[in-house]
Amino acid sequence: MLYRGEALRRAGRHVEAEGDLRAALDLAVATGLVEEQWKVQYALGQLAQAAGDRAGARQLFERAIAIVESVRADLGAPALRSELLADKRDVYDALIWLRLHDDPVSIADVFGLFEQSRARAWRDRMRPGGEAPTLRAVPDHLPDDTLLLEYRSAHCRSSVP
């Protein structure tokens, strides 16, 4: 159901895709398939975004990320956590893209998403179980004459509403 829904979404058959994806989500929740749950939430978010429902897309992307983060938190070894996030950056990128197009943009929130999505293995080794750095805390660790520049490359569709 998930993969058929995703194929239909990519083919532009959004109504059919949504039906399959919602059925896939019900099955994934009922059977405890966490990997499928975040993938369905992400695909449904892409459908919402394509329909111009930015708030709905944001909520679905946030749910997908919450699922990814809950699984990551339960893993013991940093290498396993890093491996878990390897194929999940797209959902973080989709939410970052939406947040960058908010009016006004919350730079602190976008920075938090950057930190949440990258360098997980390094952060977990330095501060196991620690919170991600916040933008507010960064200046305390930099010399006064230092500029923080965050650069990220992602494949996002800028033409989507």
N, C-alpha and C positions, 0 to 999 in steps of 0.2 A: 504494500500500500504506500509506504514511504517513497520508494523509488519510482513507482508509477506516478504518484502525486508530484514528485520533483520533475519527472519527464514532462508531465502535462503543464506544469508551471513554466518550464523553459520553452515549451511549444506555444505559450500564450493562451492556453485553454484554462484560464484561471478558475472558473466556476467548478469545473470537473476536478481540477487540482485541489481546490480547497476541500471538496468532499472526501477525496482520498486521504489528504493530509490529516483532516480531523478524525477520520476513522483510524488512521495509523497512530495518532496521538492517544486515542482511547485504548487501543491495543497495547501500546508501549507502556502506558501508565498501569493498565490492568496486569501486565506481566512483569513489570519492574525493569523494563529495558531502558536504562538511563541514557545510553548513547543515542538511541532512536528518539527519545523525548526531546533532547536539545536540538537534534537535527530537524525535527518536525516544527518546533517552535521557531527556529531560524527560517525555515521555508515559508511558514505562515506569515512571519514578519516581512519576508520579501514580497509576498502577495499583498499584504496590507500597504507596503511602501509603493508598490506598483499602482495600487488603486488610489494613491494620494492620501492614505490614512497614516500620517506621520506619527500620531500619538499611539495608534494601535501597533504600528511597526516597532516603535520604541519599546512598548510594553512587552511585546513578544521577544525582541532581541534581549531585553533585560532578563526575561524568564530563562531563555536559553543560556545566557551567561551564568545565571544563578545555579543552574543545573551543573554546568561545567565546573564552576567553582566548588560546589558541594562535593563532587566526586574528587576533585583535586585535593581538597582538604583532607579527605579520608585516606589518601595514599601515603605510605610511609616514606619511601625512598625518593629523594629529589630527582633522580633519573626517571623514575616512573611518572612523577608530576610533569616533568619536561616533555616526556613522550606523549602524555595525555593531551597537552595543549598544542601539539604539533599540527594537527589538522583543524583546529578550532579558531584560528585567528580571524577567519572571514566574518564570524559573527561579531567579534569585537570591532573589526573594521567597519562593519555595517552600522553599528551603534555609534561609533566615533563619527562617521560621516553624517549621520542624522544630527548628532549633538553639535557638530561644527556648523550646521545650517540652522541652528536655533537662533532666535532673535530675542534677547541678546545671547551670545555664546558664553557659556560658563567655562572659562579656560581651566579653572580648577577641576571641574568635572571631567573635562577632556583629558587633562593631565592624569587624573586618577585612572581613567580607562587605559591610557597608554601604559601606565605602570602595572595595572592589573593584567594586561595581556602579554607583557614582555618580561624577559629577564627573571622568570619565575624560579628557575633552578638556582640562579645566583642568589636571589633574595632569600630563598628557603635555606640555603647553606649559611648565609650570614646571620639571619634571624629566623630560625625555624618557628613557624606559627605566627610570625610578626605581621603587623599591618603594613600595607604598602605605604611608601612615602607620600606625603601630601605636598601640594604646591606651596602651601603656607610654610612648611618646614624647610623647604629647599634653601631659601636665603640664609638661614642660620648656619648652613654648611658650606657656603661659598664666600670667597672674598668679595668685598664691596664693589670692586671694579670688574666683576665677572658677569657675563651675559649668558643666560641659559637658553639654548636653542634646541628645540625638540624637532626632529625630522623623522617623518614616517612615510614610507611608500606603500601604497595599497591599491588594489584594483577595485575601484568602486564606480558605479554608474552614476555620473553626475547629472545625467539627463532625466533620471527618475525623480518624480515630485517629492 
